[in-house]
Amino acid sequence: MAVLLLALGLAACGGDDADAPAAADPDDTAGDTAQAEDEADTEPADDEAEPTDAADDTGATGGEGADDDADDPADGEPIVIGLLPTLTGPTAALGQLFTDGATAAVEHVNAQGGVLDGRPLELQTVDTAGDPTQAASGARQLIQDGVVGIIGSSLSGEFLAEAPIIDEAGIPTLTSATANSIWEAGANPWAFSTGESGDLNVGTAAQYLLDTAGVEEIGIIYEDGAFGQEAAEAAEALLAEEGAEAVAVVNFPPNATDVTGQLNQLQDAGATGLMYWGLGPGLVRTLQGLETLGWEVPTTAPAVIGEAGVRESVGEETLAQAVGVPIPLAFLSDEPGTPGPETTDLTQAFFDRFGQMFGEEKLQGEHLNASLWADGVFILAEAIDRAGSTDPEAIREALESGEPFQVTRGTRTYTPDDHVGITLDQLSGFNAGQQCQGTCAAPEGLFD
């Protein structure tokens, strides 16, 4: 059955775990958001260039058909984009992946000639340290330094602290934070998504279990914390709307070392499919618990399941029962390492450059998160070219014009009322039993 995506109240980007096995999970602390108030005193970069036509597939982002080894690299006056990653603290590994993705994208854009007829992009980075207060301070600093655009925190709690400052200053900002409250129409007029809303996360998991796996008795297990709890509640409501049943909902504390008791509860309740919500060690504990019980059951989990720290801790048979969600169709193929039907030249160019810069092993899962900030750079670059200007208002108008942006993760189309820019039919899951090699393994029959 087709999944009806509801306007559910998922308000998180990631769990409350402190020590994720590979790229640490986004610790969404939306409920603890610091309400930062500030008067940002900034002067946007000069509006120098004449307006240009909307960038095509070979434009600023180096889209389809672009030559990754252009002979005319950018050498004009730099245009500075601000980054607000978490580079210290429990989620530092994830913040570094985001930063690496943005860095690879800047290298690609500049190799293609930059933007506005030869101006290169530069990055200015401020570490948020996983703290909403420091995130707000970082946003204020970047704005005062005159950045043209910002790639904001992907942790929803941090971004909610940055948002009032960004909105007051009027700076175009890209973020992969997922909290639904961020993406309500008009809530944050200067923010645009590079990821998925909470509704899309839950909808993709439900779509796989109901439509692809064909199960209707679903057990929900989550790591206790903001992300896990809110995702579980949203999933339970969506399943009820679809006429399916959440036969049981269980949770465990972030420091749990054994969750077989919770899994036994789900098994005893008659679950024939599982949704896991949470990241970090909780995901490993859940998968290891399934191994201990010998329970082979279709399972959905966040896309971090593809990363090395998870894969090295769990057996192949257990991983083969699991699907990582959500993932854009552009990253899926029937054979990992080969382009799929939705894979574009820019997607492949990102894989190539990211692997060259940071190691081919990073294309086995870590690139999934890195691509979120790479797309932030690509989208801002193309919007600047479309605006023909570094004027913030002109860039925002270009962003929400309804003209699609072709990026690594597919196509995003923003409007004044929709700053997420993608829909459920652009997303799926990937088979965790096969290691990603740039592209990841599509669920059986997805592209038939």
N, C-alpha and C positions, 0 to 999 in steps of 0.2 A: 504494500500500500504506500502511497506517496505520503511523505511526512509533512504535516502542516506546521510550519514554523510559527510559534507563538511569540508574543511579546512578553517573554518571561523575565524574571528579575535577577538574572545572573550578573553579579557585580564584581567580577574578579578577573585578574589576568593570570594568576598563578597561586600556588598553595603557600602555606605558612612554614614549609620545611626550611631548615637552615642549611643542611648539608646534602645537596643533591649529588648523585654519583658521578655525573659528568658535568654538562652545563647545568648549573644550579637552577632550581625552579624559580619562576617569578613569585615573590612572596607578596601577594596582594593584601595590603592592609588598608583597604578603602575605608573601613569603619574608623580607622585611627588617623585619617587624613588631617594634616595640619591645614587650617584655613588661613593660608598666607594672603596678606593684603599688602599691596605695595603700589607706589606710583612709579612706574618704569619711565625713566627719562632717557629716550633714545631718539636718534635720527637715522632713519633708514638710509641704506646706500643710495647714492645718486641715481636718478632715473635717466641713464644716458643714452641707451640704444633706441633706435627706431623700432616700432613694432614689426614683428615678423609673422609669417604664416604659422599656423599650428604645426608643431613638429611632426614629421612623418616617421615611418619605421626606421629611417636612418638619421633621425634628429639627435637632439642633445643626449638622450638616454642611450644612444647606440642600439636602436631596436633592430628588428629583423632586417637582415641584409647588410648590417653594419660590419665594417672591417675593423677587427679588434687591434690591428697594427697600423692605424692611420699614419700617414706621412706628415701630417700637419697638426702636431699636438698643441694644446692651448698654451699661450705664453703672454696673455694680456694681464690686466689688473685682476687680482683674485677676487672671487665672490665667496664670502665665508658663510658656512652653514654650521650651526651649533649642534653639539651632541650632548645628551644627558644620560649616560649609561651609569650603571652601578659597577665600579671597578675595584671596590674594596668591600669587605664584608661577606656574608654567606652566599650571596648571589653574584659574586664577582666573575665567576666563570661564564655565566650567561651574559653579563654585561660586556665581557671581552669579545664574545662571539658577535654580539650586535655591532660593536665597534669595528671588528674585522670586516663584517659585511659592508658597513658604510665605507670603510677604507677601500675595499676592492671596487666598489661602485664608483667612487671618486676617481680612482686610477683609470677605470674604463672610460668614463665621461671625458676626462682630460686627454686621454689618448685619442679620442675621436674629435678633438678640437675644442672641447669645453662648451660653453654656452655664450650666447650673445656675440657671435662672431669672434671667438678666440679667447674668452675670459675663462681661466681655470677655476675650478672649485677648490676650496680649502676647508678643512674641518677644524673647529675649535671645540675642545672637549672639556667638560666639567664633570667630575665624579660626584654622584649623588650619595654614594655609600649606603644605598638601600634605605635612606631616611627621607621621609616626605619633607621635613623642614629643610634639609640640605638640598633636596630637589628644587624646592621653591627658590632658595637662595641662588642655586645654579642658573635657573631660568632668568632670574633678575640680572645676574652677572652677564649672561650671554646677550641679553637685550641691551643692556647698557653699553656693551662692547660693539653693538651695531651689526649683529649677524642678520642676514637676509631671511633666513628660515631656521627652524629648529626641528631636530628629530628628538622628540620628547620621550620621557621614561616609558618603558613598556610595563612597568608595575603599576597597576591601576591606582593604588593608593598614592604613589608618588605623582602620577600625572594629574590626579585630582587636586593635588597641592600646587602644581605648576600652572594649571589651567587659568585661574583668575588673573595671574600676572601676564600670561601670554595673551589672554583676551583683552585686557586693558591696554596692552601695548600694541595689539593688532599685528602679530607676527605669524605667518603661515607655519603650521606645525604638523608633522607627521608622527604617528605613534601606533604601536601595535597593542596598546592597552585594550582590554576586552570589556571592561565593565559597561553594562547596558546603559547606565545613567550617563556615561560620557557621550553615547551615540544617539540619545534622544534628539529629535529634530530641534535645532536651535539652541541646544544646551551649551555647545562649545563651538561657536561659529568659525574659529580659526584652526580647529583641529580636524585632521583627516586620517583615516585608518589605513595602515598597511597590513593589518592582520584580519582578525575576525571578531565580531561581537560575541558576548557570552551566549546569546541565542544561537548563533551559527555553530559554536562549539558543541552545544548540546544537540542541536538539530542534526549535525553530521553523525554523531554517535548513534542517535536513535535511527537515523536513516539506514545506517549499515546493519544494525541488529534486526530491525523490522523488515527491511526490504531485501537486503542481500543475504543475511544469515537466516532469515525467515523464522526468528524466534519471537515469542510474545510474552513469555514469563521471564522477566528480567530482574536480576538482583543488582542492587547498587551498593558499592563499597567505596568509602571515601576516607581520606586522611583528615582528621579533625582540624578545622581551620576555616578561614573565610572562604577561600576558593572551593574547597571540598564541600563544605556545607551548602553553599549557595548553588553550586552546580548540581548537587544531588537533589536539592529541592526543585530546581528548575527541570531536571530530567524527570523526576517523578510526576510533575504536573503535565509535561509534554506527553509522556507515555499514556497517562489517563485520557488526555484529549484524543489520542490516536486509537483508543479502544484496547490498548495493551495494558499490562499490569506490572507494576513494580512489586514483586512478591515479597520483598524484604529490603530494608535499607539499614546498613550497619556502618559503623565507623571505628577508627582506632586512633590513638594519640600519635603525634609525630615521632615520638621516641620508641614506639613499639618495635620489638625485635621478632615477634611471631604473631601472625594474623590468621593462623589456621582456625582458631575458634570462631572468628567472624565469618570466614569462608564456609565453615561447617553450618552455620546458621542459614546462609544463603542456599546451600545445597539441600538442607533439610526442608527449606521453604519451597523447594521445587523449581529453583531458577534453572533455566536452560540457556541463558545468556547473561553476561556480566558487563556493567559499566564501572570503570574505576575512575575516580576523580581525585586528583592530587598529583604531586610530582615527587622528586627526590627519593629518599630511601623507602618511602611508603610504597612506591610502585614496585621496587625490587622485592620488598617483603611480600607484597600481594602475589607476584608472579612465583616467587619461591614457595609460598603457601600452596598455590595450585599444584606445583610439582610434588610437594610433600604428600598431598592428598591424592595425587594421581587423577585429578579432575580435569578432563579435557572439555573445555567449554568456550564458545565464542566470547571474546572479551574485547572491549574497546578501552583505550588508554590514551593520554595525551601523546603528542608526537615525539616527546623526549624518549619514548620507548625505542626509537631508532638509534639513540646515541650509545657510544661505546661503553660508558659506565654501566648502563642497564644490560646491554647485550652480553657483556662479559660475566655477568652475575647470574644469568638464567640459562637454562637448557634450551636447545633448539626446538624441541617438541612443544614446550610451553609457549615459546615465542610464535610458533606456527599457528597457534590458536588465537593470536592477538592481532588487532588492527590499531594503528596509530591514527588519531584524528585530532584536528582536521588537517588536510593537506590539499593544496591546489592541484587541479587536474594537470597543470603544466609540469608538475614534478612526478607524474606517474607514467609508468610504462609497463607493458607485459613482460619486459626483460630489463631489470635494473642495469643501468649503464648505457642504455640506448635511448634515443629520443622517443617519447610517446606521441600520440596523436595531437596533444595540446601543447607540446614542448615547442617553444619558439627559439629563434636564433639568439635572442637576448638571454633567455634562460640558459642555453648552452654556453654562451659567452661568459655568463656569471660563474657557472660551474668551472670552466676552464681557468678563469683568472683567479678565483678563490682558491682552487686547488694549487695553482702555481705559487700563489703568495703565502699560503698558510699550511700547505701539505695536502696531498691527495687523500689521506685518511680522513680529513675533515669533511669529505663528500660522502661519508658513510652515515651521516646523521646530523652532525653539528651544523651543516650548511642550511638546514631547514630553518633554524632560528636566525642565522646570519642573514638570510635573504630578506627578512622583514625590514631590516634597516637599510640593506642595499636598495630595496624598492623605495624607501623614503628618499634616498638621494636621487634615484632615477626620476621619481615623480616630481620632486622639486626642480630638478634640472630642466625637465621638459616644460613644466609650468612657467619657469622663468623665460625660456625661449618663446613659448606661446604668447606670454605677456609682452615680450620685447622690452623687458624692463625689470629692475629689481624693486620696483614699488610694491609694497606688501598688498595693497588693495588690488592692484592689477594681477598679482600672482594668485590671490584668492579667487578672483573672478575667473581666471584661467582654470583653476582647479575644479571649481564647481560648475563649469560651463556645460556639463553633460557630454563632452567629447571624451572618448575612452583614452586611457593611458595604458600602453602596452609595456608591461614590466616582467620581471623574472617569474612572478607567481601567476601570470596570466594577464587578465584585463581588469582594470578598475575604472568605474565610471561614477564620478561624483556629481551630485546636483545640490542646489541650495538646501534641500530637505533630506538628503542622504549623503552623509560623509563617511559611510562605511564602504560603499562602492562595489560590493560584490554580493552575490546571492548564493543560496544553498546549492543550486545546481552547478556551481563552479568548484565545489569542494567534494572530497571523498575521504577515504582512509587509505592507508598502505599496509601491505602484508608485512608484519614485523618478523615473520619467519625468514625473510630474505633481506640481506643487508643492502641498504641503499648504496648506489654508486653514482651519485648525482641524482638521477631519477630513482625512484623507489618502486617496489613491486605493486602494481595495481591489484585490487581484489579480483578474483576470478570472474570473468565475464563483464567487467566494467566497460570495456571498449568494444564489446560485441555488437 
